[in-house]
Amino acid sequence: MAESRPVRLAAAPSADAADLLDDDGAMALALEQARLAAEQGEVPVGAVVLDATGHLLATGHNRTILDRDPTAHAEVVALRAAARRLDNYRLTGARLFVTLEPCAMCLGAMFHARLAEIVYGAPDPKTGACGGVVDLSVQPRLNHHARVRGGVGAQACGDLLRDFFRARRAAGRAARAQAATAPASASFVPASSASASFVPASAAPASSLPASAAPAAPATLTASAAPASFSEAPEADAPLLRNSLSMPKQKPASAAPASPAPHPASHPAAGGEHTHLVCADPDCGAHGVHEQPSGIYLISPSGAVADPAALDLAVERLRALGFRVAVDRTALAVHERFAGTDRQRLAAIQRALKQKHPVVMATRGGYGLSRLLPQIDWRAVADSGKTFIGQSDFTAFNLALLARTGAVSLAGPTAVFDFGGKKVDDLTQALFQETLSGELEILSFESPGADPVDARGILWGGNLAMVASLVGTPYLPDVQGGILFLEDVSEHPFRIERMLTQLWHAGVLEKQHAIVLGQFTDYRLAPHDNGYDLDAVVRWLRKTVRVPVITGLPYGHVKVKATLPVGAPVGIATEDGMAHLVLREHGH
């Protein structure tokens, strides 16, 4: 057992113990402690304890690595120092300020100390016990309660954590790049690209969800009007994804016609690799970033590929990004409108499970997967350790996998549409690579007029027509308190409304924490619509369904599209015409 190191009362760098500290002063001192933690290689979380009159009792910062002590969180370190100073473990009437929402362990220690108030800066949707994950502070059966406030100095607290993890990732990338160029290295695996036009905000966890969000079902967090939300998380100087395609107006009739429970899989395939979405390693996840997965296997589970040259071009471009690419032997098969017979397409999925590449990408959408759903071994898909990605008709695969196993997959680019055209969109490519490597943490986009929301839940959805088609089947996930995203193509607004109505009548919409609308494109209005358009549908939806509606998600049958983890827990918030989707989060 490692030798126990005494915990001493840290000197206050910028506050005299005789001075009274208000909220800002106390949190500033906690931030100084957090910076000390960062300098020592610890996750930058700091805490201070004030007595009942507002005078400084003690400070502390994370010391779990230094002390080899899993309990040495900043709050516990500060509580220990305060108790030694008063020679009493009871700190009745004291107040604790901490830069990150406390976990269950720390909150329990604060209750035992009989604190009067707990104030935190950035919410922690990963381990937070004041509403981030659970809200222990309001449990009626506890023998002590303390007032809890969140959001004090959330921006500064979030920035510090964000900078810390960004620097850690940069150091990791540099080390990998150096190792890749060393003579002993057998091959070069490129680090995940960082698009010059899109710099994702990096440590989502630091300023994720406020105390006003509801994680699922009826649970609510402590503060009814929290001053901070994870919409504050993106750094001020980071370019945001500004989506110029947000809910576009369609051409009038006279215009030319438009052109046509997260449960990650647990067993990587033999000889293959795992990715973030299917990694069973408990040390993987928010605190580590992997390299870009090394290989992609292309299959055609739906419509036939019309232009083989486009598929060849997609393969060439994916290889140029550093991927090894293999194409299934029936990817170019044609049977009626499908990419081969049902049996051929099922066999292609089976081969995808057994081959070595960790990512399986659909060549295109179309139609045909619905036929195959009852015949696919979903447990084998989940247990394969592969990350499946596709769009449009592939929504049926994404949702069936989630419904039958709880496994996460990706809604995102397809080979032909996104990598086989005249030009690859730089932002789509960057979002794809950073999602695969685990680096993309916050996706921010313009959402004028979005309903106010601070929530978290399981991200799910995809193509609206496919989602609606699965109602009443065992392949539609029963997601309570989720974040439902939807898009479609070549569907008139009345058809979009009709499908939304189906989901409404089926009770799907009102079970969600938020409805996020992507791009609805390539439809044509008629004279007899008399002003009825997509905006009218959105207004109807907001009036009818008691769920926040957010528009402008960069996802759909468009060139600029995000890569989204279907079945993963996420957070979403809106503020000042922007929406922020938190895809990955950190904690202590």
C-alpha positions as CSV (number, residue, x, y, z in Angstrom):
1,M,0.0,0.0,0.0
2,A,1.3,3.5,-0.9
3,E,2.5,5.6,2.0
4,S,-0.2,8.0,3.2
5,R,0.8,11.6,2.7
6,P,-0.5,14.2,5.1
7,V,-2.9,16.7,3.7
8,R,-1.9,20.2,4.8
9,L,-4.0,23.4,4.6
10,A,-2.9,25.1,1.4
11,A,-2.2,28.7,1.7
12,A,-4.6,31.0,-0.1
13,P,-2.6,32.6,-2.9
14,S,-4.7,35.7,-3.3
15,A,-7.1,36.0,-0.3
16,D,-6.2,36.7,3.3
17,A,-8.0,34.4,5.8
18,A,-9.4,37.5,7.5
19,D,-11.1,38.7,4.4
20,L,-14.7,38.0,3.7
21,L,-15.2,36.3,0.3
22,D,-18.3,36.6,-1.8
23,D,-19.3,34.1,-4.6
24,D,-16.9,35.5,-7.2
25,G,-14.0,35.8,-4.8
26,A,-14.5,32.3,-3.5
27,M,-14.8,30.8,-7.0
28,A,-11.7,32.8,-8.1
29,L,-9.8,31.2,-5.3
30,A,-11.1,27.7,-6.2
31,L,-9.9,28.4,-9.8
32,E,-6.4,29.2,-8.5
33,Q,-6.4,25.8,-6.8
34,A,-7.6,24.2,-10.0
35,R,-4.7,25.7,-11.9
36,L,-2.3,24.3,-9.3
37,A,-3.8,20.9,-9.9
38,A,-3.2,21.3,-13.7
39,E,0.4,22.2,-13.1
40,Q,0.9,19.0,-11.2
41,G,-0.8,16.9,-13.9
42,E,-4.1,16.5,-12.1
43,V,-7.5,17.2,-13.6
44,P,-7.9,20.9,-12.8
45,V,-10.6,21.0,-10.1
46,G,-10.3,23.2,-7.1
47,A,-12.3,23.9,-4.0
48,V,-12.5,26.3,-1.0
49,V,-14.4,26.1,2.3
50,L,-15.7,29.2,4.0
51,D,-17.0,29.4,7.5
52,A,-20.6,30.6,8.3
53,T,-19.5,34.2,8.2
54,G,-17.7,34.0,4.8
55,H,-14.1,33.8,6.0
56,L,-11.7,31.3,4.4
57,L,-11.2,28.0,6.3
58,A,-9.4,25.9,3.7
59,T,-8.5,25.2,0.1
60,G,-7.8,22.1,-1.9
61,H,-7.4,20.7,-5.4
62,N,-7.4,17.3,-7.0
63,R,-4.6,15.0,-5.7
64,T,-5.8,11.6,-6.8
65,I,-2.6,11.0,-8.8
66,L,-0.2,12.7,-6.4
67,D,-1.5,10.9,-3.4
68,R,-2.4,7.6,-5.1
69,D,-5.8,8.1,-3.5
70,P,-9.0,7.7,-5.4
71,T,-10.9,9.7,-2.8
72,A,-8.6,12.8,-3.0
73,H,-10.9,14.9,-5.0
74,A,-10.6,18.7,-4.5
75,E,-13.7,18.8,-2.3
76,V,-12.5,16.0,0.0
77,V,-9.0,17.5,0.3
78,A,-10.5,20.9,1.3
79,L,-12.9,19.3,3.7
80,R,-10.1,17.4,5.4
81,A,-8.1,20.6,5.7
82,A,-11.0,22.5,7.2
83,A,-11.8,19.8,9.7
84,R,-8.1,19.7,10.8
85,R,-8.1,23.5,11.2
86,L,-11.3,23.4,13.4
87,D,-10.3,20.2,15.0
88,N,-13.8,18.9,14.3
89,Y,-15.2,16.9,11.4
90,R,-18.5,18.8,11.8
91,L,-18.3,22.0,9.7
92,T,-21.8,23.1,10.6
93,G,-22.8,26.2,8.7
94,A,-19.8,26.2,6.4
95,R,-20.0,26.7,2.6
96,L,-18.0,24.9,0.0
97,F,-17.2,26.3,-3.5
98,V,-15.8,23.9,-6.2
99,T,-15.1,24.5,-9.9
100,L,-16.9,21.3,-11.0
101,E,-20.1,19.7,-9.9
102,P,-19.4,17.3,-7.0
103,C,-19.7,13.5,-7.5
104,A,-21.7,11.3,-5.2
105,M,-18.7,10.5,-3.0
106,C,-17.9,14.2,-2.4
107,L,-21.5,15.2,-1.9
108,G,-21.8,12.4,0.7
109,A,-18.7,13.8,2.6
110,M,-20.3,17.3,2.5
111,F,-23.5,16.0,4.0
112,H,-21.5,14.3,6.8
113,A,-19.7,17.5,7.4
114,R,-23.1,19.3,7.8
115,L,-22.3,22.0,5.2
116,A,-25.0,24.7,4.8
117,E,-24.3,25.4,1.2
118,I,-22.6,23.9,-1.8
119,V,-21.7,26.1,-4.8
120,Y,-20.2,24.7,-8.0
121,G,-19.1,26.2,-11.3
122,A,-19.3,23.9,-14.3
123,P,-21.9,21.0,-14.3
124,D,-20.6,17.5,-14.7
125,P,-23.0,15.3,-16.8
126,K,-20.7,12.3,-16.4
127,T,-20.5,11.9,-12.6
128,G,-22.4,14.9,-11.2
129,A,-24.5,14.2,-8.1
130,C,-26.3,17.6,-7.9
131,G,-28.2,16.9,-11.1
132,G,-25.6,16.0,-13.7
133,V,-26.3,12.3,-13.4
134,V,-28.4,12.0,-10.2
135,D,-29.6,14.7,-7.8
136,L,-28.8,13.4,-4.4
137,S,-29.2,16.8,-2.8
138,V,-33.0,16.6,-2.9
139,Q,-33.4,13.1,-1.6
140,P,-36.1,13.4,1.2
141,R,-34.8,10.4,3.2
142,L,-31.4,11.9,3.8
143,N,-30.8,13.1,7.4
144,H,-29.1,16.3,6.2
145,H,-29.6,18.7,3.3
146,A,-27.6,21.6,2.0
147,R,-28.6,24.4,-0.3
148,V,-27.0,23.7,-3.8
149,R,-26.3,26.3,-6.4
150,G,-24.6,25.8,-9.8
151,G,-23.2,27.9,-12.5
152,V,-21.0,30.4,-10.5
153,G,-18.1,31.1,-12.8
154,A,-19.1,28.3,-15.1
155,Q,-17.4,29.8,-18.2
156,A,-14.0,30.2,-16.5
157,C,-14.2,26.8,-14.9
158,G,-15.1,25.3,-18.2
159,D,-12.3,27.1,-20.1
160,L,-9.7,25.8,-17.6
161,L,-10.8,22.2,-18.0
162,R,-11.2,22.6,-21.8
163,D,-7.6,24.0,-22.1
164,F,-6.3,21.2,-19.9
165,F,-7.7,18.4,-22.0
166,R,-6.9,20.1,-25.3
167,A,-3.2,20.3,-24.2
168,R,-3.3,16.7,-23.2
169,R,-4.7,15.6,-26.5
170,A,-2.2,17.7,-28.4
171,A,0.6,16.1,-26.5
172,G,-0.8,12.6,-27.3
173,R,-1.1,13.4,-31.0
174,A,2.5,14.7,-31.0
175,A,3.7,11.5,-29.3
176,R,1.8,9.3,-31.7
177,A,3.2,11.3,-34.7
178,Q,6.7,10.9,-33.4
179,A,6.3,7.2,-32.8
180,A,4.8,6.8,-36.2
181,T,7.9,8.3,-37.9
182,A,10.4,6.4,-35.8
183,P,12.3,3.6,-37.6
184,A,10.8,0.9,-35.3
185,S,7.3,1.8,-36.4
186,A,5.7,-0.6,-38.9
187,S,3.1,1.7,-40.3
188,F,1.8,5.3,-39.9
189,V,-1.6,5.8,-38.5
190,P,-2.4,9.5,-38.9
191,A,-3.7,11.5,-36.0
192,S,-7.3,12.7,-36.2
193,S,-7.4,15.8,-38.4
194,A,-8.4,19.1,-37.0
195,S,-10.2,21.1,-39.7
196,A,-9.0,24.6,-40.1
197,S,-12.5,25.8,-40.6
198,F,-13.9,23.9,-37.6
199,V,-12.3,23.9,-34.2
200,P,-14.6,21.9,-32.0
201,A,-14.9,23.1,-28.4
202,S,-12.9,20.5,-26.5
203,A,-13.8,19.6,-23.0
204,A,-17.5,19.5,-23.1
205,P,-17.7,18.1,-19.6
206,A,-16.3,21.2,-18.0
207,S,-19.3,23.2,-18.7
208,S,-21.9,20.8,-19.8
209,L,-25.3,20.7,-18.4
210,P,-26.8,23.1,-15.9
211,A,-28.8,22.4,-12.9
212,S,-32.0,23.1,-14.9
213,A,-31.7,20.1,-17.1
214,A,-33.5,16.9,-16.7
215,P,-31.5,13.7,-17.4
216,A,-34.4,11.4,-18.0
217,A,-38.0,10.9,-17.2
218,P,-39.2,13.1,-14.4
219,A,-35.9,13.8,-12.6
220,T,-35.0,17.4,-12.4
221,L,-31.9,19.2,-11.1
222,T,-31.5,21.6,-8.2
223,A,-31.8,25.1,-9.5
224,S,-34.9,26.2,-11.3
225,A,-33.1,28.9,-13.1
226,A,-29.4,28.0,-13.3
227,P,-27.2,30.9,-14.4
228,A,-25.0,28.6,-16.5
229,S,-25.6,25.9,-19.1
230,F,-23.3,24.0,-21.4
231,S,-24.2,26.5,-24.1
232,E,-21.5,28.5,-22.4
233,A,-19.0,25.7,-23.0
234,P,-17.7,26.6,-26.5
235,E,-14.7,28.8,-26.1
236,A,-15.2,32.4,-27.2
237,D,-12.5,32.3,-29.8
238,A,-13.4,29.0,-31.4
239,P,-15.1,29.2,-34.7
240,L,-18.6,27.6,-34.4
241,L,-20.2,25.5,-37.1
242,R,-22.4,28.1,-38.7
243,N,-25.0,26.2,-40.7
244,S,-26.1,28.3,-43.7
245,L,-28.5,25.6,-44.7
246,S,-30.6,25.9,-41.6
247,M,-34.3,25.2,-42.5
248,P,-33.9,26.6,-46.0
249,K,-36.8,28.3,-47.9
250,Q,-37.9,26.2,-50.8
251,K,-38.3,27.3,-54.4
252,P,-41.8,28.4,-55.3
253,A,-43.9,26.4,-57.7
254,S,-42.9,28.5,-60.6
255,A,-39.3,27.7,-60.1
256,A,-37.5,24.9,-61.8
257,P,-38.1,21.5,-60.2
258,A,-35.6,20.5,-57.6
259,S,-33.2,17.7,-58.3
260,P,-34.5,14.4,-57.4
261,A,-29.5,2.4,-23.5
262,P,-26.3,2.9,-24.5
263,H,-24.8,-0.5,-24.4
264,P,-21.5,-0.7,-26.2
265,A,-20.7,-3.9,-27.8
266,S,-18.3,-5.9,-25.6
267,H,-16.3,-8.1,-27.8
268,P,-14.1,-6.7,-30.6
269,A,-13.8,-9.0,-33.5
270,A,-10.9,-11.5,-33.5
271,G,-7.9,-9.9,-35.0
272,G,-9.8,-6.6,-35.5
273,E,-9.8,-3.2,-33.7
274,H,-12.3,-1.5,-31.6
275,T,-13.4,2.1,-31.8
276,H,-14.7,4.5,-29.2
277,L,-18.3,3.5,-29.8
278,V,-17.8,-0.1,-29.1
279,C,-14.9,-0.2,-26.7
280,A,-15.4,-2.2,-23.5
281,D,-12.2,-1.0,-21.9
282,P,-13.2,0.9,-18.7
283,D,-10.3,3.2,-19.2
284,C,-11.4,4.2,-22.7
285,G,-14.0,6.9,-23.1
286,A,-14.0,10.4,-22.0
287,H,-10.6,10.5,-20.5
288,G,-8.7,9.1,-23.5
289,V,-8.6,9.8,-27.2
290,H,-7.8,7.0,-29.7
291,E,-6.2,7.4,-33.0
292,Q,-8.4,7.4,-36.1
293,P,-9.6,3.8,-36.7
294,S,-7.4,2.2,-39.3
295,G,-9.8,0.6,-41.8
296,I,-13.2,0.9,-43.4
297,Y,-15.2,-1.9,-45.0
298,L,-17.8,-0.8,-47.6
299,I,-21.1,-2.6,-48.1
300,S,-24.3,-1.9,-50.1
301,P,-27.2,-3.0,-47.8
302,S,-29.9,-1.0,-49.6
303,G,-30.1,0.5,-53.1
304,A,-27.9,-0.4,-56.0
305,V,-24.8,1.8,-56.7
306,A,-25.6,3.6,-60.0
307,D,-22.1,4.7,-60.8
308,P,-19.2,2.3,-60.0
309,A,-16.7,5.0,-60.8
310,A,-18.1,7.1,-57.9
311,L,-17.5,4.2,-55.6
312,D,-13.9,3.9,-56.9
313,L,-13.4,7.6,-56.3
314,A,-14.7,7.3,-52.7
315,V,-12.3,4.4,-52.0
316,E,-9.4,6.5,-53.3
317,R,-10.4,9.5,-51.2
318,L,-10.9,7.5,-48.0
319,R,-7.4,5.9,-48.5
320,A,-6.0,9.4,-49.0
321,L,-7.3,10.2,-45.5
322,G,-5.2,7.3,-44.1
323,F,-7.8,4.5,-44.0
324,R,-7.2,1.1,-45.3
325,V,-10.4,0.4,-47.4
326,A,-11.9,-2.9,-48.5
327,V,-15.0,-3.2,-50.7
328,D,-17.4,-6.1,-50.2
329,R,-17.6,-8.4,-53.2
330,T,-21.3,-7.7,-53.8
331,A,-21.1,-3.9,-53.3
332,L,-21.9,-3.3,-57.0
333,A,-24.4,-6.1,-57.3
334,V,-27.8,-5.2,-58.9
335,H,-31.1,-6.9,-58.5
336,E,-34.1,-4.9,-59.4
337,R,-33.6,-1.6,-57.5
338,F,-31.5,-3.2,-54.9
339,A,-27.8,-3.9,-54.4
340,G,-28.3,-7.6,-54.9
341,T,-30.9,-10.0,-53.7
342,D,-32.0,-10.0,-50.1
343,R,-29.8,-13.0,-49.5
344,Q,-26.7,-11.3,-51.1
345,R,-27.2,-8.2,-49.0
346,L,-27.6,-10.2,-45.8
347,A,-24.4,-12.2,-46.6
348,A,-22.6,-8.9,-47.1
349,I,-23.5,-7.8,-43.6
350,Q,-22.4,-11.2,-42.2
351,R,-19.0,-10.8,-44.0
352,A,-18.7,-7.3,-42.5
353,L,-18.9,-8.7,-39.0
354,K,-16.0,-11.2,-39.7
355,Q,-13.6,-9.0,-41.6
356,K,-10.8,-7.1,-39.9
357,H,-11.6,-3.5,-40.4
358,P,-13.2,-1.7,-37.4
359,V,-15.6,0.6,-39.4
360,V,-18.3,-0.6,-41.7
361,M,-19.8,2.1,-44.0
362,A,-22.8,1.9,-46.3
363,T,-22.0,2.9,-49.9
364,R,-25.4,4.6,-50.2
365,G,-29.0,4.7,-48.9
366,G,-32.0,4.1,-51.1
367,Y,-34.3,1.4,-49.9
368,G,-34.0,-2.2,-48.9
369,L,-32.9,-2.6,-45.3
370,S,-36.4,-2.8,-43.9
371,R,-36.7,-6.2,-45.7
372,L,-33.7,-7.5,-43.9
373,L,-34.3,-6.5,-40.3
374,P,-35.9,-9.8,-39.0
375,Q,-33.1,-11.8,-40.5
376,I,-30.1,-9.9,-39.1
377,D,-28.5,-11.3,-36.0
378,W,-28.4,-8.1,-34.0
379,R,-26.5,-9.5,-31.0
380,A,-23.8,-10.7,-33.4
381,V,-23.7,-7.2,-34.9
382,A,-23.3,-5.6,-31.4
383,D,-20.7,-8.2,-30.3
384,S,-18.6,-7.8,-33.5
385,G,-17.0,-4.7,-32.1
386,K,-17.6,-2.9,-35.4
387,T,-18.8,0.7,-35.8
388,F,-21.5,0.9,-38.5
389,I,-22.2,4.1,-40.3
390,G,-24.6,5.3,-42.9
391,Q,-27.6,7.5,-43.6
392,S,-31.1,7.7,-45.1
393,D,-32.3,4.1,-45.4
394,F,-29.5,3.1,-43.0
395,T,-31.6,4.7,-40.3
396,A,-33.5,1.4,-40.1
397,F,-30.2,-0.4,-39.2
398,N,-29.2,2.3,-36.7
399,L,-32.5,2.1,-34.8
400,A,-32.9,-1.7,-35.0
401,L,-29.4,-2.2,-33.5
402,L,-30.3,0.2,-30.7
403,A,-33.7,-1.3,-30.1
404,R,-32.5,-4.9,-30.1
405,T,-29.2,-4.5,-28.3
406,G,-28.7,-1.0,-27.0
407,A,-25.4,-0.7,-29.1
408,V,-24.3,2.6,-30.5
409,S,-23.8,3.2,-34.2
410,L,-23.2,6.3,-36.4
411,A,-25.5,8.3,-38.6
412,G,-23.2,10.1,-41.0
413,P,-21.6,10.0,-44.4
414,T,-22.0,7.3,-47.0
415,A,-19.2,6.5,-49.4
416,V,-20.8,7.5,-52.7
417,F,-22.7,10.6,-51.7
418,D,-20.1,12.1,-49.5
419,F,-16.8,10.8,-50.8
420,G,-17.6,9.9,-54.4
421,G,-18.8,13.2,-55.8
422,K,-17.1,16.1,-57.5
423,K,-15.8,17.5,-54.2
424,V,-15.6,16.3,-50.6
425,D,-16.9,18.9,-48.2
426,D,-14.0,19.8,-45.8
427,L,-16.3,20.2,-42.8
428,T,-18.1,16.9,-43.3
429,Q,-14.8,15.1,-43.6
430,A,-13.4,16.8,-40.5
431,L,-16.5,16.0,-38.4
432,F,-16.4,12.4,-39.7
433,Q,-12.7,11.9,-38.7
434,E,-13.0,13.6,-35.3
435,T,-16.1,11.7,-34.4
436,L,-14.3,8.4,-35.2
437,S,-11.2,9.3,-33.2
438,G,-13.3,10.5,-30.3
439,E,-12.1,14.2,-30.5
440,L,-15.3,15.9,-31.4
441,E,-17.0,16.9,-28.2
442,I,-19.3,19.8,-28.9
443,L,-21.2,20.5,-32.1
444,S,-22.5,24.1,-32.2
445,F,-24.7,25.4,-34.9
446,E,-27.0,28.3,-35.7
447,S,-30.6,27.8,-34.6
448,P,-32.6,31.0,-34.9
449,G,-35.7,31.0,-32.8
450,A,-34.9,27.7,-31.2
451,D,-36.9,26.8,-28.1
452,P,-34.9,27.2,-24.8
453,V,-33.6,23.9,-23.6
454,D,-30.9,22.4,-21.3
455,A,-31.3,18.7,-21.4
456,R,-29.6,15.4,-21.8
457,G,-30.7,12.1,-23.1
458,I,-30.0,9.3,-25.6
459,L,-29.4,10.7,-29.1
460,W,-31.5,8.8,-31.6
461,G,-33.4,9.3,-34.9
462,G,-32.3,9.8,-38.5
463,N,-34.4,9.9,-41.6
464,L,-38.0,10.8,-40.7
465,A,-39.6,8.4,-43.2
466,M,-37.7,5.5,-41.8
467,V,-38.4,6.4,-38.2
468,A,-42.1,6.6,-38.9
469,S,-42.0,3.3,-40.8
470,L,-40.7,1.5,-37.7
471,V,-43.6,2.6,-35.4
472,G,-45.3,-0.5,-34.0
473,T,-42.4,-2.7,-34.8
474,P,-39.7,-4.2,-32.5
475,Y,-37.1,-2.2,-34.3
476,L,-38.1,1.2,-33.0
477,P,-36.3,2.0,-29.8
478,D,-38.4,2.9,-26.8
479,V,-36.4,5.9,-25.8
480,Q,-37.7,7.9,-22.8
481,G,-36.3,11.4,-22.4
482,G,-34.2,11.2,-25.5
483,I,-32.8,13.7,-28.0
484,L,-34.6,12.9,-31.2
485,F,-33.1,14.2,-34.5
486,L,-34.9,14.0,-37.8
487,E,-34.2,14.9,-41.5
488,D,-35.7,14.0,-44.9
489,V,-35.4,14.6,-48.6
490,S,-37.9,15.1,-51.4
491,E,-40.9,15.2,-49.0
492,H,-43.4,18.0,-49.2
493,P,-44.1,19.8,-45.9
494,F,-47.5,18.2,-45.6
495,R,-45.9,14.7,-45.8
496,I,-43.3,15.8,-43.2
497,E,-46.2,16.9,-41.0
498,R,-48.1,13.7,-41.6
499,M,-45.1,11.6,-40.5
500,L,-44.6,13.8,-37.4
501,T,-48.2,13.4,-36.6
502,Q,-47.8,9.6,-36.7
503,L,-45.0,9.9,-34.2
504,W,-47.1,12.2,-32.1
505,H,-50.1,9.9,-32.1
506,A,-47.9,7.0,-31.3
507,G,-46.7,8.8,-28.2
508,V,-43.1,9.0,-29.4
509,L,-42.6,12.8,-29.6
510,E,-43.8,13.7,-26.1
511,K,-41.5,11.2,-24.4
512,Q,-38.4,13.2,-25.6
513,H,-36.5,15.9,-24.0
514,A,-35.9,17.7,-27.3
515,I,-36.7,17.3,-31.0
516,V,-33.8,18.5,-33.2
517,L,-34.6,19.1,-36.9
518,G,-31.9,18.7,-39.5
519,Q,-32.3,19.5,-43.2
520,F,-35.5,18.9,-45.1
521,T,-34.5,19.5,-48.8
522,D,-35.5,19.0,-52.4
523,Y,-39.2,19.5,-52.3
524,R,-41.4,21.8,-54.3
525,L,-44.2,23.9,-53.1
526,A,-47.4,24.3,-55.1
527,P,-49.7,27.3,-55.6
528,H,-52.5,25.8,-53.6
529,D,-50.2,25.6,-50.5
530,N,-51.2,29.2,-49.9
531,G,-48.2,30.0,-47.7
532,Y,-48.1,26.5,-46.0
533,D,-44.4,25.6,-45.9
534,L,-41.8,24.0,-43.7
535,D,-41.9,26.9,-41.3
536,A,-45.6,26.3,-40.9
537,V,-44.9,22.7,-40.0
538,V,-42.4,23.8,-37.3
539,R,-44.9,26.2,-35.9
540,W,-47.5,23.5,-35.8
541,L,-45.1,21.1,-34.1
542,R,-44.2,23.6,-31.4
543,K,-47.8,24.4,-30.7
544,T,-48.9,20.7,-30.6
545,V,-46.1,18.9,-28.8
546,R,-44.9,20.0,-25.4
547,V,-41.3,19.4,-26.2
548,P,-38.6,21.9,-27.1
549,V,-37.9,22.1,-30.9
550,I,-34.5,23.0,-32.2
551,T,-33.8,23.6,-35.9
552,G,-30.7,23.9,-38.1
553,L,-28.9,20.7,-37.2
554,P,-26.2,20.2,-40.0
555,Y,-27.4,16.7,-40.9
556,G,-29.5,15.4,-43.8
557,H,-29.2,14.8,-47.6
558,V,-26.8,17.7,-47.8
559,K,-23.1,18.1,-48.4
560,V,-22.4,19.6,-44.9
561,K,-23.3,16.9,-42.4
562,A,-22.3,15.9,-38.9
563,T,-21.5,12.4,-37.9
564,L,-23.8,11.6,-35.0
565,P,-23.6,8.7,-32.4
566,V,-27.1,7.0,-32.5
567,G,-27.7,5.5,-29.0
568,A,-25.1,7.6,-27.1
569,P,-25.9,9.9,-24.2
570,V,-25.6,13.5,-25.2
571,G,-26.5,17.0,-23.9
572,I,-28.2,19.8,-25.8
573,A,-28.7,23.5,-24.9
574,T,-29.7,26.6,-26.8
575,E,-28.7,30.2,-26.2
576,D,-28.7,33.4,-28.2
577,G,-29.7,31.8,-31.5
578,M,-27.2,29.0,-31.2
579,A,-27.6,25.3,-30.3
580,H,-24.9,23.2,-28.7
581,L,-24.9,19.4,-28.9
582,V,-22.4,17.9,-26.4
583,L,-21.2,14.5,-27.7
584,R,-18.5,13.7,-25.2
585,E,-17.9,14.8,-21.7
586,H,-15.3,14.6,-19.0
587,G,-15.5,14.5,-15.2
588,H,-13.0,14.4,-12.3
